[in-house]
Amino acid sequence: MAAITASLVNELRNKTGLGMMECKKMLTETGGDIQKAIDEFRKKGVKASITERAATEGRVEVLTRGNTAVAVEVVCNTDFTAKSDEVLKVAQRAAEFLALNASASANDDPGIQEALANASKVTGENVQLGRTAVLNGNVGSYLYSTAGKGKIGVLLQFSASANEELIKALGMHIAAARPLALSRDQVPADLVAKEREIAIEQAKATGKPQNIAEKIAEGKMASFYSERVLLDQEFVNADFFKGKVSDLLKSKGVELVKYVRLEVGQA
């Protein structure tokens, strides 16, 4: 008989959405066999493992506390459940936990696991903790919310203290513009090489010699950077600031050190 450990009980809870004591009792009866426990629950009318359902919906929650900014994704099966209080409470609890334990894993916290199991039980859906992110220092956070839930969370780390107006404006830009990287040197080298090669071949296809094609490619790469690199992008709200994001930051006397963009369903 397998030992009835806390992790074994948690695994069964996550698969069925049932309570801790129910799962522990069933595991004891089935000798610690997860599959047999699930089968026995099914015989009693409990649905098959909720984790077999794809968790493609969800919500994001952000939190800034002192010099720590946190973003948490909770995933589930339907948009309806993503808007529910149960999912919101899980997201808020995980965000609070990470704000106090920045280097820890929220999945290792028994309280959060209990909240996830309860949310799964109440909603009948596969509610799981998704990605998380934490930044420390001169930080801020922005949440893009629509239809009753946060869909995109943005964390920002600055070289110096930034006011709420700038944090909101830059967070909104990052949410909308989907930059690939903060600066040109952070764009993956293989992607840069691929884009440059394509640009050269496009120019050569029009009859341009190699040296001219390479010059044309450099111009196209500048356009690529202005579309995909945050500091090169034109700020999205010209009424607030007209110019590049780098110019906006310069006008405020700060540098953006790092950012994280977390969107439900996006890698």
Secondary structure as the mmCIF struct_conf table of DSSP 4:
data_model
#
loop_
_struct_conf.conf_type_id
_struct_conf.id
_struct_conf.beg_label_comp_id
_struct_conf.beg_label_asym_id
_struct_conf.beg_label_seq_id
_struct_conf.end_label_comp_id
_struct_conf.end_label_asym_id
_struct_conf.end_label_seq_id
HELX_RH_AL_P HELX_RH_AL_P1 ALA A 6 THR A 16
HELX_RH_AL_P HELX_RH_AL_P2 MET A 20 GLU A 29
TURN_TY1_P TURN_TY1_P1 THR A 30 GLY A 32
HELX_RH_AL_P HELX_RH_AL_P3 ILE A 34 LYS A 43
TURN_TY1_P TURN_TY1_P2 LYS A 44 GLY A 45
HELX_LH_PP_P HELX_LH_PP_P1 VAL A 46 LYS A 47
BEND BEND1 ALA A 48 ALA A 48
HELX_RH_3T_P HELX_RH_3T_P1 ILE A 50 GLU A 52
BEND BEND2 ARG A 53 ARG A 53
STRN STRN1 GLU A 57 ARG A 65
TURN_TY1_P TURN_TY1_P3 GLY A 66 ASN A 67
STRN STRN2 THR A 68 CYS A 76
BEND BEND3 ASN A 77 ASN A 77
HELX_RH_AL_P HELX_RH_AL_P4 ASP A 79 ALA A 82
TURN_TY1_P TURN_TY1_P4 LYS A 83 LYS A 83
BEND BEND4 SER A 84 SER A 84
HELX_RH_AL_P HELX_RH_AL_P5 ASP A 85 LEU A 100
TURN_TY1_P TURN_TY1_P5 ALA A 102 SER A 103
BEND BEND5 ALA A 104 ALA A 104
HELX_RH_3T_P HELX_RH_3T_P2 ALA A 106 ASP A 108
HELX_RH_AL_P HELX_RH_AL_P6 PRO A 110 THR A 123
BEND BEND6 GLU A 125 GLU A 125
STRN STRN3 GLN A 128 ASN A 136
BEND BEND7 GLY A 137 GLY A 137
STRN STRN4 ASN A 138 THR A 146
TURN_TY1_P TURN_TY1_P6 ALA A 147 GLY A 148
STRN STRN5 LYS A 149 PHE A 158
BEND BEND8 SER A 159 ALA A 160
HELX_RH_AL_P HELX_RH_AL_P7 GLU A 164 ALA A 177
BEND BEND9 LEU A 180 LEU A 180
STRN STRN6 ALA A 181 ALA A 181
BEND BEND10 LEU A 182 SER A 183
HELX_RH_3T_P HELX_RH_3T_P3 ARG A 184 GLN A 186
BEND BEND11 VAL A 187 VAL A 187
HELX_RH_AL_P HELX_RH_AL_P8 ALA A 189 LYS A 204
TURN_TY1_P TURN_TY1_P7 ALA A 205 GLY A 207
HELX_RH_AL_P HELX_RH_AL_P9 GLN A 210 ARG A 228
STRN STRN7 VAL A 229 VAL A 229
HELX_RH_3T_P HELX_RH_3T_P4 LEU A 230 ASP A 232
BEND BEND12 GLN A 233 GLN A 233
STRN STRN8 GLU A 234 GLU A 234
HELX_LH_PP_P HELX_LH_PP_P2 PHE A 235 PHE A 235
BEND BEND13 VAL A 236 VAL A 236
TURN_TY1_P TURN_TY1_P8 ALA A 238 PHE A 240
BEND BEND14 GLY A 243 GLY A 243
STRN STRN9 LYS A 244 LYS A 244
HELX_RH_AL_P HELX_RH_AL_P10 VAL A 245 LYS A 252
TURN_TY1_P TURN_TY1_P9 GLY A 253 GLY A 253
STRN STRN10 LEU A 256 GLU A 263
TURN_TY1_P TURN_TY1_P10 VAL A 264 GLY A 265
#
